[in-house]
Amino acid sequence: MALSPTEQAPFLDAGFALHERLHLLTHDLAALPSRIAPKPRRTRHDDWLGISATDTAAFSEFWQLGTEGLAQAMAATPVRRLRVVDDPDTGKVVGYVLTGRAGPTGYLQRLAVSPEMQGRGLGRAMTIDSLHWLRRHRSERAMVNTQITNERAFALYSSVGFVSDPRGLAVLKLALSAGVPE
């Protein structure tokens, strides 16, 4: 779980250590870029294998969700929307976006594009589509986070109007001692 600086203190005091810092970005949803192709489509039951394969290919092992993790991410907000983009040649899922909202705040919860399809505007199309959906459903702001090292994602989010919150977030870890019985 990503924690704000004030949320980190008790965990750090309990022996957790920094695993990775994250950018935290917000969007006021006032001025949105125009939608671009391709338009993400609704998911179908048979899309789950493609979504899972896209997630595995797009993220390092630590950040991969798998189907159970994606289900947990979907349950994290009371209202959510999952959309996919298909490869126009093969019809296979090559990108997906999970967007959620809770009260007036919207969240770009997960965005993934298969590595072989990156750089073609799919992530941008899905991000813009999600922002329009959030505004249409009366969200007042959108939030997203990404790894500090993920310059490509940071550039994408900045290019569509997200602004960096200097406080950022962090993922912490706790090393379990090797002598602890199972």
Buried (B, 14 or more C-beta within 10 A) or exposed (E): EBBEEEEBEEBEEEEBEEEBBBBBBBBEBEEBEEEBEBEBEEBEEEBBEBBBBBBBBBBEEEBBBEEEBBEEBBEBBEEBBBBBBBBEEEEBBBBBBBBBBEEEBBBBBBBBBBEEBBEBBBBBBBBBBBBBBBBEEEBBBBBBBBBEEBEEBBEBBEEBBBEEBEEBBBBBEEEEEEEEEE
